[in-house]
Amino acid sequence: MPRPVTAIVMLLLSSACAQDLVRSVHYEYRPIARGRGGGGVGGVVPGVGLSVLSGVLLWWNEGRAVRESRMLRRLLPSLVRLDADSPPDPTHDGRLVHLSGPLRASGLVDPEWGLQRQGVLRLRRSAEVYQWREERTETSQRVSEREVRREVTHRYRRTWGRVPVDSSRFEAPHGHHNPEPVLPVGDTTFTATDAALPGGIHVPAGLVAQLSDYAAVPLAGAGLTQPKHLPSAAITGVGTVSIPFQQRGAALSRPLPPGSPVQTTDDVLRQSGEAGGRTGSLTLRPAGAAASGETPPLPVLRGPPPAPEVGDVRLRWSEVASPAEGVSILARQGRRGELLPWSDEAGRGVYRLGGGGGAG
């Protein structure tokens, strides 16, 4: 009768990162099967299955690209090339059309932070939280004909992430607690709905969203305002807003050393936000500290940003400008000149926008 598994648990401590490494060692009763043969087949079969699956996926992706290429070649004789500088022509309604030229839009606004970017096609706000993350590794080694030594290691490290990690599920949650972020983390994307070609042909957001060449937005002088529901926030880099973790609604965050240069957005407009001064943590007034009815300006801490602590949140913005070389569009022209998805009898569709169409 098999005996119970014997488990030995060891906690390894480091002077620099106490309890950031937890290692458990288990000795499992697992006798070697005699006379059955093929002992290594069980590990080979999953590997073969994964190789086959990878081959199928690669074949599917390559096959789809080949099918799309063939479909487009068949469509070339019936493809209507339109002048992007001209208004829609009703005689082409229902046809697959190709347009190329410069794409323009009025710009986008992040209403929560008051960030306005003129002429951009897409604007993305990325929020990350500084948190504990658990990494698990496992190794097994046979130590006798009847026992296998299984070692499980959990390592804990602090890192920025766009997905909150539930620390209550950690193997060692004590000392690795992740508080709830002060605001939702992840990406929030805004896409222009008024993009148009020179001739007035409207380009829907579904096409504009296919552009993904993002570039960082510099925040110095960008006119950011502090949302009322956040007790403190500040610009701590060329393109970063830092929000220190607040303990039970505390009005102020971690203090700065005396004399550290904290500026308002107005100061940045005058001084161009050049880095300088001493590093430190943020000390910011509560959101209600501004005059009645006014939105408090977002302060700026010049110099290297303070070291993050678990629970801190940082924000960054990036944008997609209109490609200098213009865009190229393949779509079906609707009754009122709108650009719609096109599909053939088999349901294969064409609805594409990409850079490189020529800016005219």
N, C-alpha and C positions, 0 to 999 in steps of 0.2 A: 504493500500500500504506500503510495507516495507520501513523503513527509512534508510538513508545511514549509513554505518558503521562508528562509532566514534572511532578514533584512538588517543591514547595518547602515545607519545614517550618520554622515559626518558634515559638520558645518565649518567651512574654512573662512577665516577672517583675515582681512588685510588692514594694515594701519591706515592706508590711504582711502580705501573703499570698504569699510566694515560691512560684512554680511552681503556684499555684492556678488558673492560666489557661493552657491549652495550645491553640495555634491552628495548624492546618496548612492550607496553601493548595496546591491541585492545579490544574494546567492540563491539561485533557483534550482530546484530539483528537476533535471531534464536529462534522463538517461539516454545514452546512445542506442538507437534502434539497431538490432542485430538481424542480419539475414534478409533485410528488405531491399537493400541496394538503392542506387539513385538518390543518395542522401542530399546531393547538391542540386537536384532538379528543381526543388521548390523555390530556390532563389533565382534560378535561371529563367523560369517561366515568366515571372513578372517583368524581368528585364527585357525579354523578347517581346512581351506585349506592349511595353512602352515604346520600344523601337518601331514596332509595326504601327502604333498609333501616331508617332511622330512622322513616319513616312506617309501615312494617309493624309494628315493635315497639310504636309508640304505639297503633296500631290494635288490636294483640293485647292490650295491657294494658287499654285502655278496654273492649274487647269482653269480656274475662274479668270485669271488674268488673260490666258490665251483665248478663252471664249469671249471676253469683253473686247479684246483686240480684234478678233474676227468679226464681231458684231459691228464695231465701228467702221471697219473696212467696207463691210456691206452697205453701211449707211452713207458712205461718202458721196455716192452719186446723187442722193436725194437731200443731202445736207444743204441748208440755205445759209450762206454767209451774209450777215447783215452789217450795215454801217452803224457803229455805236454812236456816231454823231447825229444820226437821223432819228426822228420819232418812229414809233411802231407802225408797220405797214400791215393793214388788215388782210391783205392777200396771202400772208404767210401764217395766218392763224392755224394752229394744229400741226404745224411742221416742226421738225427738229432744226433748230437754228444755232448758229455759232456767232458770238460777238466777242470782240476784243477791244480794249481801250482802258483809259483811266477810270477808276471807281472813286466816287466822292460821297462823303456823308458829312453831316453837320457836326458830329461829335457825340460823346457819351458822358454821362454823369453817374458817379456812385453816390446816390442820395443820402446814404447813411453817414458818409464821411465828408460830403461836400466836394469831392474831387471831380473836377471838370477837365476833360481832355478834348480839345478842338480837333475835328477832322478825323478822329480815329474810327476804325471799323469795329474793333472789339476791345473790351476792357475787362481785365480779370483781377479780382481781389483774392489773394491766397492767405488764409489764416492758419497758423501752426501753433501748437501748444508744446511746451517743454515738459517732457514726461519720462517716467520710467518705462523701460521696455525689457521684457523677459526673453532670453534666448535659451532654447533647450537643445541639448545634444545628448546622445545616448550611444554607448558602445557595449558590446557583449564579447566575452571571451570564455571559452571552455577551460575550466581548471581541473576537471577530472572526468571520468566516464559518466558520472552521475550529476555533476553540478556545472552550472554556467554562471559566471560572474557578470552581472549587468550593472553598469555605472551610468547614472543619469546626472548631468550637470546643468544647473540653471544659473545663467549669468545675468546680471542686471546692470543696465547702463542708461544714462539719461541722454535723450536725443529729442530733436524737433520732429514733430509728426503732424500730418493733416487728418489723421483718424485717431480719436481718443482711445486710449487703452484702459480697459477695466482692470485695475490692480487687485481687485478682490479675488480674481481668478489666479493670481500668482501662486507659485509654490511657496514662496516666502513673502507674503504681503507686508509683514511688519518691517518698517523702515523703507518701504518702497511704495508709499501711498501716492496715488494720482488724484488730486482734487478735480472737481468738475471745472472745465474751462469757463472763464468769465464771459465768453461769447462763443457761438458756434464756430468750429474750425472746419476747414475744407476750402473749396474754391467756389466763388460766386462770379459768374460771367455775365457781362452785358454785351449785346450784339446790336449793331445799328439796324434800325428798321426803315431808315430813309435813304439808304445807299442807292445811288443811281449812276447811270452812264451819261456821257455828255448830252446825248440826244433826249434825255428825260426818261429812258427806260428804267423802271424801278427794278432793283435787284433784291429779292426777298432775303430775310435773315437766314433762311435755311441754306442758301448759297453762300452768303457772307461767312457763316459759321464754319465753312470748310477751310478758311484761312487760319493758320495756326502759328505763324511766325511771330511769336511774342517777343517783345523787348521790354526791359525794366523801365518803370516810370520813376524819374527822380522826384523826390518829394519836397526838396528845398524850394520854398516859394510857391508850392502847389495850391495853397489856400485851403489846406485841410482844416476841418472843424471837429471838435470833440463831441461825440454823441452824448446825449444827456444821461443815458442809462449806464455809462461807464464812469466810475469815480476818478480814474486817472489814466492818462495815456500820453506818450510823447514820441517825437521823431528822434531816433537814436542812430541814424545812419543815412546814407545818401537816399536809400529807398526803403527804409524799414520804420514801422511804427511799433513801439514796444508797449505792452500793457502788463504791468506787474500784477501778480496774483494778489487778490484782496482777501484778507481774513475777516469773514463775517461783516462785510460792508465797511471796513475801515476807510476813512476818508482819504488818508495819505498813504503813499507807498513807501518803500524803503528809503531812508534819508540819504541825501548827498552830503559829502564833506563840506564844511563851510567854505564859501567862496567859489564853489563850482559853478560854471557858466550855464545857467538855464535861460533860454530865450523864448520869446513868443514868435509866432509866424511873421509878425511885422518886422521883428529884428532880422529875420532871415532874408526878407525881401531887401533890406538895406545892405546886409553884409554878405549876401550870396551863399550863406550856409557853409562857409569854409570851415573845415575841421580845425579844432584847436582846443586848448584848455585841458583840464584834468578829467580823468575818468571817475566814475562813481555810480551810485544808484540814483534812481529818480526820486525827486520829491515834488509832488504836483498838488495843486489845489483841487478841492472837490469840484465836481461839475457845476454845483450851484454857487460857486464863489464869484462868478461873473455878475455884472450888473443885471438887474431884472430885465427879462426879455431878450438878453443877448446870448448868443452862442459863444462859449468860451473858446479862445484860440487854442490850437494845439501847440504846446510848448516844444522846444527843440533842445536836446542836450548835445552840445558840441563835444567832439573828442570821441575816443573809443567807447563803444556801448558797454554798459555794466554786464558783469557775468550773469547769465540767466539762472533762475531758480525754478524748481519744479512748480508748475502751475502758471508760469508766465506765458503770455500769448504774444506773437509777433505777426504783423501784417505787412504784406508786400503787394504792390500793384504792377501789372504788366499790361501791355497794349499791343494791338496789331494796327499798324498804320497802313494806309493805302499803298500797295506796291508801286515803287517808282517806275517799274517796267510795265505797269498796267495789269489787267486780268484777262483771262480767257474763259468763256462761258459756253457750255453746251446744255441746252434745255429745250423744252417745247414752248412755243409761243401761244399764249391763250387768246381768248376773244378780245380782251381789252389791252393786249400787249404785255400782259404779265408773263413772267417766266415760270413754267411749271415742270414737274418731272415728266419725262418721256419714257414710254415703255413699248416693247414690241409684243407680238402675239404670245410669245412664251413667257411674258412677264418680266423680261430682263429690262432694266431701266437705265436711263442716262440722266444725270442731274449733277453737273459738275461745275466747279469754279476753281481756278488755280491762277497763280501768279505767272507773269511772263507773256501777257497777251499783247504787249506793245502799248506805250502810253500816248502814241500819236504825236 
